[in-house]
Amino acid sequence: MQSLSRPKFSMKKFFLMRRRMDGLFFLLAAFMLMLPTDTSTVVFGTFLGIGIYLLVFKPKKSLSHVDKTYLVVTLGFSASSLLINLLNGSLPGDLRWSSYPLYYSLVIPIAIGAVLVRDPLRQFVIGTRAALVVLALWALFETITAPGRLGFGSNPANAAFAISFLAVVSRLNIRSAPWLLANRYLFFYLGFITVVASQTRAVLPVFLLAIALDGFQLMLRHRGPGSWLGNRRNIVISGVVLALCLSSIWIIYPSYAERIQSSIKEISLAFQPKPSDTVDAFGHLGMSIRFAQWRGALELIAENPVLGRGGTGISEAIITHTSQDTSPDLREYTFVHNFILDETIQRGLAGLALLIGYFGFCFGRIYRYGDSSMRENVLLILVLTFSFGLLHYLLVIDRHVILYAFYFLLLTTANHQAGRTGSSIAAAG
């Protein structure tokens, strides 16, 4: 009797399985990014390890699908930032803050490790959209059961920035999205509900701008007969979404109204002679303390204007440049709630120019080679960067830096691959 032979293992079958599974894992990592779990770290860390392995043993092939110009500029930015910290004498003692510019280079192997994922940007956007649904439901539940500022496992302001960032990313157009997670702005507005629950004011301008853009585009696109508004299915969907948004805001608004009132009070009291008396309804110090920090920061920058002083001990250094009325209140703050001043303190005007040049290059490259949704995305991310970054910690928070690093990497890689495909088609024609 002929024995049955077991099917042989083949690398082809293995890679076909990996092609299916890697895409799901990449989506899962994006989905879990804002949830209080280490899943994203583990999954992205695995792709990082694979990418490093491929770079070591197959460097030429590994780099074939990465935007070479972006790669060179990013490596140059990271190395130059580190060099500034060496020159100003803050290394090796200031290893934590000095290492943040390295994140932009360190995420590059993740894209290389995800070589079997057909479209990493697509998977990231789908995962982001699903996460925004879960976060909105979480926000509504917590607001009803335990009113207050929601931080979703972290600082409320930092969580609001990350959610707003991902909400803007969710607006990107992607190919062949699942019907429930298709190219709609629903997920962006679910992010708005979640941010309102966090009671963070500095992110609101990006949502106001997006609402204005969406309203204007809607009027232009659907003025004639047979318009989108005449489609019964779309009317029902729009009605459900509108009802959900209005009911959610109705539930959340009372607590947010206190934050708005405290903002008005903060601004009016900020110009009074005793800023330490400025406390909002939640017991947090507001604009007066920021003004004191910024004045102290400018004096501190004047001591080392070109190369800065590094990030260690900034709060103590700021206290020496402020009055006794405010200095006790400043000890709890690591930096000065302004990303331009934070960067200038650490790496001086040289570092600030380097940062602006690098961000300008990345946003400009995405805008130049991206589709219309990417160009709109760049505008919204820039508004979010300035509206939040001028009043809060921005590039001294790990998750914030990683979000920018992923954003630059995924969008430039997607544009590069689209350009290669277009060139191949043109050559074949």
N, C-alpha and C positions, 0 to 999 in steps of 0.2 A: 504494500500500500504506500502510495506516494505521500511523503510527509508534507504537511503544510508549512510553507516558509513564512516567517514573520516579515512584515513589511520593513524594508531597510530605512534607516534614518538617513535623511539627506539634508544638506545645508539649504537646498532650495525650499524644502518644506518648512524648515526652521525659520528662514527669513520671511516666507509668506505668512507664517503665524505671527512673527514679530511685527510685520507691517500692519496687521490688524490690531494687535495688542498695544503696540507702542502709541498709536493714535489715541486709543481709549485712555491709556495711562496719562498722556499729555493733557487730554481733556480733563481727567480727574484732578490733576495737579492744579490746573487753572480754576476748577470749580471749588477746590478746598482752600484757595489762597487766602480768603478773608474769614474762613471759619477757624475756630479755636482748636486747631489740631496741627500736628507736625507732618501730615500726609504730603503736603506740597513740598516741604523741605526734603523728605525722603525720595519722592519721585523725581523732582528736578535734580537732586543730588545724584541719583542713579544715571540720569541722562548726562550729567556733568562728567561722571566717571567714564562712561562710554565714550564721550567726546574726547577726553584727555587720552584715552587708549588709542583712539583712531588718529589723533594728531601725532602721537609718538610713532605709531607703526605704519600709518598710511597718510602722511601729511598732505601730499599733493592731491590725492583723490578726495580727502576729507574737506579741503578748502575750496573745492570746485564749485559748490553751490552757495558760498558765502560772498557777500559784497566785499571785494578786496579793498576798495577805497575806504569803506566804513571800517574794515578791520584795521587797516594801517593807521587811520586817524584816531580810532579808539585806543589802540595800543600806545600811540604817541601821547594822547591826553592823559592816560593813566600813569605812564612813565614820567611825564613832565610834572604832574601834580605831586608824585612821590619825590621827585628831585627837589621841588620847592621845599617840601618838608625836611629834606636832608639839609638843604642850604640854610634854612632858618633855625636849624638846631633842635627841632621838636622831635625828631626821631633819634633813638628808638622808643623813647618814653611815650610818645603820642601815637602808638600803633593803631589804636581803634579808629580815631577820627581821620588819621592819615590814610587808612586803608579804604575808605569809602569810594574814592575815585577808581579804585581797582575793580570794583564790582562790574563796571561796564565792560571790562575785558574778561572777567572771570565767567560771565554768563555766555560768552561766545562758544565755548565747548558744549554748552547745552544744545545749541542749534545744530552743532556737528553731531552730537550724540543722538539727536532726533532725526537723523538722516532717513530712517525708514518711515517717518510720519509724512504722509503725502503733502499735507499743508498745515504746518504748525500754527500759523496765524488763524486759520479756520478753526482748529481745535481749541485754541486759546479763547477765541471770541465766543464759541458755543459754550464752553465751560463757564465763562464770565456771565453770559446771559442766564444760565441755569442758577448760578450763585446769587445773582441779583433777585431772582424770584424767592429763593430761600431766605435771603436777608430781609426782604420786604415783609414776608410773613412773620419772621422772628421779631422785626421791629413792631409790627402791629400787636403781636401777642404780648410783648414786654411792656408796651405803652399802656395797654389795657390793665395788665396784672400788676405792674410795678412802675408807675410813672417816674420819669426822671431822664437824665441824659444817658443815652445808650452808647456804650463803647464797643459792644460786640467782642468783648474779651480783651480790649486794649483801651488806650486813651481815646475819649470820644472825638476830639478834633482830628487826631491822626487816622482814626477809623473812617471819619467822614471824608477826609482827603482820598484815602485809598478807594473807598466806595465810589466817590465821584469820578476818580480816574478810570475805574473799571466801567462805570456807567457810560463814560464817553467812548471807551474802547468798544462797548457793545453796539455802538452805532455804525461800526464799520460794515461795509457790504462784503459778504463772503459767498462763495459758491455752494450750491447744493446743501443749504442748511436744513435741518429737520423742521417740519412744519410748525411744531410748537415753539421752536427756537429760531424762527425765520427772521429775515431782515426787516424788523419792525423797530420803531422807537419806543415800544412798550417797555422794554427792559431799562432803557434810560430813565424813564419816568418812574419806574419802580425804584430805581436808585435814588431818585429825588425824594420819594416817600421815606426811604431809609435814612437819608441824610437829614431830613426834617426831624426824624426821631432822635438824631444825635444832637440836635439843637446847636449845630455849628454854623455860624453866620458867614464865615469867610469863603465858603464854597458856593454860596448862592448865586454870585454873578454868572458862573458858567451855565447854570440852569436857566437863568433869566435870558441870557443870550441865545441858548438853544431853543427856548420857547419862541422867541422872536423870529429866529431863522425858520423854524418849522412852520409857524403861522404864515410867514411870508411865502414860503415855498408852496404851502397848501393852497393859498389864494391864487398863486400864479398857475399852478398845475391843474386846478379843477374849477375853472371859471365857466367853461362852456357846457353845453348839454351832454348828457351821458357821462357826467363826471363821476369821480370816485364817490362823492356823497350820494349819488343816485343808486349805488350798489347796495342792495338790502343787507347782504352779509357784512359788508364793511360798516354799515350804519349800526348793526347790532354789536359788532366787536368794539366800535368806537364808543357806543353807549355804555357797555360794560366797563371798559377801561376808564372812561370819564367818571362813572359812578364810583369805581374803586378808588380813584385818585381823590375825588372830593370827600368821600367818607373817611378816607385815611387821614387827609389833612384836617378834617373836622375833629377827628379824635386827637390828633397830635398837636394841633395849633395852640390850645390854651397854654401849654407849658412853653411852647416856642415864643409866644407873645411876651412872656416875662423876659426872655433873653433879648428880644427886640427893645423892650423898654429899658432894660439895663444897659444896652448899647448906647441909647440916647443919653442916659445918665452918665455913663463913662466918658463920653465925648465932652459933655458939658463940664464935668468935674476935672477933666484932664488938664485944664488950664488954670486950675486953682493952685495955690501955693503948697498944699499938703497932699500930694498924690497918694501917700500911704493910706489916706482915709477912703480911697476910692475902692469900694468893694461891691460887686454886683449881687443880685438876689441869690446867687448860688455860692457865695463866699469866695469867689475867685477874683483876683485883682485883674484890672482891665487895662485901658489905654494909658493911664497915667504911668503905670509900671513900665509899659512898653516904651513910652517916651523917655523915661529915665534910663532904661537899658540902652536905647539908641544913642542918647547923648553920651553915655559912658563908653559905648562902643566906638563912636567917632573919635573920642580922646584916646582910646586904646589903640585904634588903627594908626593914629598920628605918630605913635611911638615906633611902629614898624610898618610903614606904609607900603613898601615894595614887596617884601616876601612874607609878611605876617609873622605870627608867633606860635602857630599850632593851636590845637583845640583843647589841651589840658589846662584845667584851672581857670577857665574863662569867667565863671561866675564870681570867683574871688577877685579876679583882676578888674571886672566891671565894678564891683563894690568900691574899690579904691578910687574910682572916678565918678562916684555919685555921692549925693548928700546923705547925711546920717538919717534923714527922715525916710528915705526909701531903701537904704542898703539892707536892713534886716529882711525885707521882703524878697530880695533878689537871690538869696542863697539857694532857694529851691529850683532855680532855673539854670540849666546847663549852658544854654546859648541865649541869644537876644531876640528871638522871634522875628527874624528878618533874614531871608536866605542870602541877600546881597551882603549885608553886614557880617553874617556868620562866615561866609566864604572869605571875605576880605580880612577878617580877624585871623583866620587860620592860615591863609596863603597869600595875603596881601593883594595889591592891585594886579600883580602878575597872575596870581591864581584866579582872580575874578575875570580878567581878560581871557584866560585860558578856558574857564568854564563857559563864559558867554560865547566864545568862538566855537567850542565843541557843541553846545546845545544848538547854536545857530546852524552849524553844519548839518547836524542830524535832522532837525526840523526842516531845514531847507531841502535836504536830499529827499526826504519823504514827500514833501509838498511837490517837488519837481517831478518825481517819477511816479507818484501815486495817482489813484483814480480820484473822482470827485469826493467820495466819502472820506478818503485819507486826507485830502486837502482841508475839508471841513473839520476833521478830527484834529489836525495840527492847530487850527485856529482855537478850538475849544480847549485843548490841553494847554496852550500858551496862556489863555485867559485864566484857567484854573491855577497854573503855576504862579502867576503874579498875584491873583486875588488871595490865594492862600499863603503863598510863600512870603509875602511882604508883612504878614501878621503872625505867622506861626513857624515852627521848626519845619524845614522842608528837606534839605539834603544832608541832615544830620540824624535821620531816622532810617534804619536799615531797610524797612519795607518800602519806603518811598523811593530810595535810590534803586532798589531792585525793580520796582515798577517802571521807572524811566529806562533802566537798562534793558528790560524785556521789550518795552515799547519800541525803542530804537532798533534793537536787534531783529525782532520779528517783522517789523514793517519794512526795513531796508532789505532784509533777506527775501521777503515776499516780492518786493519790487524787482530785485535782482533776478529772481527765478522767472518772474513774468517777462522780464526783458530778454532773458536767454531763450525762453520758449518762443517769443515773438521773432527773435533773430533766426532761430532754427526754422520756423515756418517760412520766413522770408527767404532764407537760403534754399529751402526745399522747393519753393515756388519758382 
